Amino acid sequence: MSLVDTAVIAPGRLFIGGQWRDAADGGRMDIIAPSTGAVITDVARATVADVDAAVAAARAAFDHGPWPRMSSRERARILQRAYTLMRERTEELAQAESLDVGKPITFARVVDVNNAAELYEYYAALGHRLDGDVREITAGAHAYVRPEPLGVVAAITPFNFPLILSSTKIAPALVAGNTVVHKPASDTPLSALLMADLLREAGVPDGVFNVVTGPGSVLGDHLVGHPDVDKVAFTGSTEIGAHAAALAGRTLKPFTAELGGNAANILFADADLERAIHTVISAFVFNAGQFCMAGPRLLVERPLYGVVLGILKDAVPQVPFGDIGDPATVIGPLASRTQLDKVAALVERARAAGARVVTGGHAIERDGGFFYAPTVLADLEPDAEVVVDEVFGPVLTVQPFDTEDEAVALANSTRYGLASGIQTSDLARAHRVAARLKAGITWINGWAVLDPAVPFGGVKASGWGREGGPEALQSYQKAHSIVFDFGGRA
């Protein structure tokens, strides 16, 4: 793998008001490659003063700059240029994302950069249709509704899909006319810095998009609670999301959150088994299981339980694993030593509680990286920790069920409700069961089929609000009703 030239990462400084600058106190922090454990580069470690400067720049750009006063078509054309530049710089973005997060390079190109670019293209297209609405009201009066931007948006994103999960927020926020302060995860900030450079090249005016890098526990709290931030868009863990929501609530600012997940994948006996097994494996190993919409819980109709475990025992160890620079690799490392230790400890506690390790169940020493073998666990109690909690690693639990009602009850038995899946050849059953699942998205005979036009988000402890589709765009706008009273009513 030819590593990304870290000199192009601008060079690891903060992007505020259209300028690259050092942190106020000159602080720096190392960025570690998960595949080797080695330092890639260092970036600025921002302070609260830097967050204040970024918010001030965004506030000034919103209150006095051209961006919110442009027509939405003008903003759309700039987002379209951003899409074009992302296509031209695909390899640069993919190499940075692969190196920074530990993603296999093929997935970084085909999934991460491709999906992120399509988000800019999609919202650029919607930007040509941000029209108001005339309402028929009582005689002698006239009303129309203007969609208006909210103001300064804080976009806070996690370590697992930095480029995609920032784009789900930044693209709709920008085309709606807002300004943005982006706080990427402290472990994986490189693509955010590249996007700052790219958006400036596309024509986004100074101050409209700003990036601050550093610890979320300090910077994130200050950003969420900042009185000049008008909206918060957050993706991360349920616990941190609940904390951030409470902070945002103090100033009554709109808050959308895509939080943790623990999706169930229901495999009925009438499913196309070969296709279903492929889907099951993909759903829990994709991005080394570090995916809120992963499928870590497999529910199998009892007649197939032993058969499926046997197939998984043979098939899972064959999934290409290891070198993220090899185009054939499917499973790379976990994103940090902390994440590796967390997954390993959870599996060990499951083993100690009586779970059967069908395959995997151990870390793998490779080049100093943070690798964990894809793992399948069986013979679990319904309330086992590894079943009810989010693992966020390449671990699959397998449970049998006897009836459709039992499958639905098991699927809905956790506090999460982000994604779900159904593998069946019975179309009526697919519709019937999908309607009963408490999740923001349900895939039938597939997994992780995502498109910018389709909204996704959670229920229960998986958050609220939606990203993707026109639904996301609406969350970055306010409806301003304007009513003329011409008099003359009887």
N, C-alpha and C positions, 0 to 999 in steps of 0.2 A: 504494500500500500504506500503510495506517495503521500506523505503527510502534508496537510495544508500549511502553506507558508504563513506562519503566525505574524509576520510583519504586516500582512494586509489587514489584520484585525485592529487596526486604527489607533494606535498600537496598544490596545487594552486600556483605553482611557474612558472617561464618562463622556456622554454626548448630551450636551445641554445647550439649548438656545441656538442650535445649528453649529456649535463649536465643540471640538474635542478638548477636554481639560482633565487635569489631574484632580484627585480627591482633595478636599479642602485641607486635610492634614497630611497629604502625600502618601496615604496608606495604600498598600498593595496586598493582593492575595494570590496564592498559587492556584492554578487550574490543573487538575490531575487527569491523566488518561486512564479510564477504567480498564482498558485492555492490557496495560503494562504497569500501572501504579506509578508511572513517572510523571514529572511535571511537564506539561505542554508549554505553558507560558504563564505570565501573571497579568492580572488586570487590576484596575483601580478598586480599592475598597472604600466605597462612598461613606460619608457621614450624614448625620441628620441635616447639617448645613447644606450639603449637596442636594439632598431631597428638596429642601426649601428652595434652592436655586432652580431646580428642574421644574417644580410646581410654579414658581414665579414666571419662568419662561413660558410655560404652557398657558398660564393665566393671561399673560400679556399678549400672546399670540391669539388667544381666543377673543379677548376683549377689544383688541386694537388692530389685529392683523387681518390679512385678506382672506384667510382660509374659510371661516364660517360665512363670509360674505360672498364668496364665489358661488356661482350656480353649481348645483350638484353635478351637472354634466362636466363642468371644468374639473371638479375634484375627481370625477370618474375617469377622465382622460389621464390624470396623473397616476391613479391606481392601475390603469391599464399599462402605462409605461413601466410601473413597478413590476407588473406581471412579466412583461417582455424582458426586463433586466434579470429577473429571477431565472427565466429560461436560459438567458445567455450566460449566467453565472452559476448554473446548476452544479457544476463540478466543484466549484469553490465552496458553495453552501453545503453540499453533500459531504465533502471531506471534513469540513469543520464540525458538522453535526455528528458524523461517524466517530471522529476522534474524541470529541468532547463528551459524548454520551455513551460511547462504546457500542454503537449500532453497527451491524453489518453494512458494508458500503452499498450493497445492492438495495437494501431497504431504505437507506438514507436518500438514495437517488429517486427510487421509484415511489416510495411512500411519502417520506417527509417533505422533500423539496417539491415534488409534484403536487401533493395535496395543498401545501401552503401556497404555492403559486396559483392554483385554481381558486383558492379563496379570494385572492386579490382580483382575479378575473371575474369571478361571480359577483362580488360586491361592486366592481366597476360597472358591470351590466345593470345591476339594480340602481346604481347611481343615476342612470339616465331616466329613471322612472320615479324619482322621489317627489311625486306631485302631491299637492294638497287635495282637499275634498270639499266640494260644495254640498251643504245640507239644506234640504227643504224644511223650512220651519214656518211658524205662524205668519199669516198674511201681514204685510206691512213691514216685514223684516227680512234680512238676508244674512246668511251665516256661511262661513267657510272655515276649514281647519288647516292650519299650517303645521307641517312636521318641522320641528326645530331641534338643533343639537342641544345636548345637555350642558356641555362646557368642558371642563378638564376631566379626563378619564384616567384612572389608575389601573393599569393592566399588570397583574401579578401572576406569574406563571411558574410551573414546576420543572423538575429536572428531566422528565422522561421523554417529552416531545416538545422541546423548546420552540422549534420553528413553527410547527403546526399550531400549538396551543397559544402562541402569541398572535399568529395570523388570524385565528378565529375571533380575536378581540380587536386587533388593530385595524384590520381591513374594514369591518362595518363601522367602527368608531370614526375612522377618518372620512369615509365617504359621506357619513351623516353630517360632517362639519365640526366634529369635536377635535380637541387637541389631546395628546396622550403623554403620560409618563409611564414608561415600561420598567418594571423591576423583575428581571429574569431570576431564575434560581441561582444561588451563589455558586453552585457546582458547575453549571452549564450555561454560561453567558455568551459564548462566542458567536452563535448565530444572531443573537440580538444586536451585537455590535456591527456585524456585517450588514444586517438589515437597516441600521441607522445610516450607514454609508450609502446603501442602495436607494433608500427612500429619498435621501437628499439629492442623489443623482437623478431620480425620477421627477423631481420638481416640488417636493413637499417643502413649504417655506420654513424658515428658521423658527424654532420654538414649538412647532406643531407636533414634532415627535422627539422625545427625549428618552435616554436610557441611563439608569443608575444601577451599578453593580455592587453587590455587597450582601451582608447578612440580613436575611429576611426578618429575623426576630427584632431587629432594631429598625431597619429601613422600612420594612413592610408595615409595621405598626404605625410608624410616623406618617407614612404615605396614606394609609387608609383613614386615619383620623384627622388628616390635614383639613382645615376649614376651607381651603381653596380648591379642594378636589370635589367634583360634583357627582362622580359615579365611580364605583369600584367593580371591576370584572376580575374574578379570582378563580384559579384552578389550583387544587392542592388537596391535602388530606382533610377529612371531615373535622378533625379536632382543630386544626389551624383555621379552617374555614369558619367554624362556629365562633372562634375567637375574633377573627376579622369582621364577621358580621356584627358582633356585639360592638366593636369599635366604630364601624360605619353607622350603626344605629344611633350612636350618641349625637351625630349631626344629621340624622334622618336622610342620608344620601342613598340613592338607589344602589343595590348590591346584587350582583348575579354570581352564582357559585356553581362550578362543576367540581364535585368532591369525590370521595372514595367510592369504590364499587366492589362487588363480590358476586359476579353474575353466575347464574345457573344456566347450564346447557342441558336441555332435556332430550334424551335419545330414546325414542320409542322403538319397539321391536319391528315396526313396519318400515323403518328408515332404510334408505340405500346405505348399507353398512360401510362399504368402501369409501363412499363420499363423506359419510358422517365421521368416520375415524379421522380422515384428513382434516375435516373442519375442527374436530375436538382438539387435535394436536396443535393446529395453527392457533387456535383460540387461547391456549395457555402458554405457548412458547414465544409468541410474537413479542418482540422487544424484551426478551428474557422475562416475560411475565410482568414487566413494569408498565402496565396499561390499565387505566381505570376501568376500561370496558373489556378487559380480558375475560376469559371463561374459565376460572379456576375451579368451578364446582360442576362435575359431571353427574347427572342423574340418569341412571340406566334402567330401563324396564327389566324386571328380574330375569326373565328367560335368557337375556343376553349378557347378564352381569359377568359371569365367568368367562364367556367368550371375549367380551370387550377387554377385560383385564389381561387376558392372554395376548391379544393383539397389541395392546399398548406396551406390554412388557417387551415384546419383540421390536415394535416399530419405533418407540420413542428414542432408544439409544442410537438409532440410525439417522436421526435428524442431524444434518451438518452443523458442527459446533466448533467455535473457537476463533479462528483468524478473521477479524472483521474486515480485512482487506481482500479476502477471497470472495469473489462474486457468488460462490455457491453457499457460503455460510448463512445459516438461518438463525442460530442462537449465539449471541455474543455475551459479554460479561454483564454483571449488574453494575449500576452506575457509580457505586462507591463502596468502600470497605464497610461503612456503616450499614448499607443496605444488605451486603453479603452476610454480615454477622447476624442481622435481624432475621433473614430468611433461614439461615442455618439453625439458629436457636429455636425458631418456631417448629421446624421439622423435627428437631431432637425432642422437643416437648411432646409432639404428637406421637413419636416412636415410643417414648417412655410411658405414654398413656394407653398404649396398646395398638396403635395404628400399624398396619402392615405396609412396609415399603416394597412396592411392586418393582420399581426401578428407580435408580438415582439415590437421592438422600444424602449427598455429600458434596463438599466443595471440591474444586479441581485446581490443582496447582498448574498454572500456565503463564509463563513470562511475567510473573508478578502481578497479574490481573485479578479481577474480582469475579471469578467464574464459579457458577454453581450448576451441578448436573441437573438436567430436567428430571423432575421427580413425580412419581405417581404414588398416591397413598390410598389404601383401601381399608375396609373393616373399621370404619369410624362411627363414633356416636354422633347423632344429629346435632348435638350441642358442643362438639369438640371445638377447641379454640381455632384450629386450622380450618375448620369449616365455616365458622360464623364470623371470623375476622378477615380483613383484607391482608393477603400475604404479600403481594407486589413482588413476586418472583416466579420462576418457572416451576410451579408446584400445582399439581392437579389432584383434587380429592374426588373419589368415585363412590357414589352411594346408590343402592338399588331402590326401586319403588315397584309397587304392584298395581296401582290404579292411577288414572288421570288425576283424580282429586288429590291423591297423595303426592304426586309429582308437583302439582301447583302449590300445595302447602309447603313442601320442602323448598321449592324455588323462592317462595315469598318469605321464608323463615328468618332471613337476616334483616338487619336494620337498613341495609343498602337497597337502592333501586335505580341503578344506572342503566344496565343492559341485561339482556336475557337472550336465550336461543332455543329453538325447537327444531329437532331433526325428525322428520316424519314424511311419509308419502301420502298421508291422508289430509287432503286440503281442508275438509271441514274441521278436522281436529286442530289443524294449524291455526285457523281463524278463532276457533273456540278457546283454545288454550291461551293464545296470545292476548285475547281480550281480558283474561283473568290474571295475567302477570303484572306485578307492580314494578314497572320499569319504564324508563324514558324511551328506550328503543328495544325492539325485539327483532332478531334475525331468524328467518326460517330457511333451513337447509343451507346455511352459510354463516359467516361470522365477520364482523368488522367491515361490512360493506358500507362505506361512508362516502358522502358526496356533499359539496358545499350547499346544495339545495335542500338537504335533509337536516332538520333540526335535531340536535341531540342534547341531552342533559338528564338530570336525575329527579327522583322523588325520594321521599323519606330522608335518610342521612346522606344521600348522594347529591343534595343541593337543590337549587331552584333556578329558574330561568333556562334559556336555551341558547346554544351556539349553533351556527349554521342556519341557512334558510332566511327568509324575510323576517322570521320571528326574532332572530338575533338583532337584525337592523333596528327593529322597533324598540329594542331595549336601550338603544343609544340615542333615542329621540324623545321629545316631549310633544304632546299635541297642544297647540295653541289655538283656541277657538276664538274667532273674531266675528262679532255679531253687529250688524247695522240695524238700527231701529229707525225706519223712515216715517214713523207715525202713520196716521191715517187708518189705524185699526178700528173696527167698529166697536 
